[in-house]
């Protein structure tokens, strides 16, 4: 009986450590996701600005 309780305690300890590690990994991934989303927004803004500049240049081209 004591051996079973020891095994159960060890498994619970391992499970707690795994949960702690997953929580930490999840936090890191959330930060990475936030950074990636901000980078994506920045790239979209730059792309829109470049598109507007190109459209403005196209409008200045002489018509055939």
Secondary structure, 3 states (H helix, E strand, C coil): CHHHHHHHHHHHHHHHHHHHHHHHHHHHHHHHHHHHHHHHHHHHHHHHHHHHHHHHHHHHCCCC
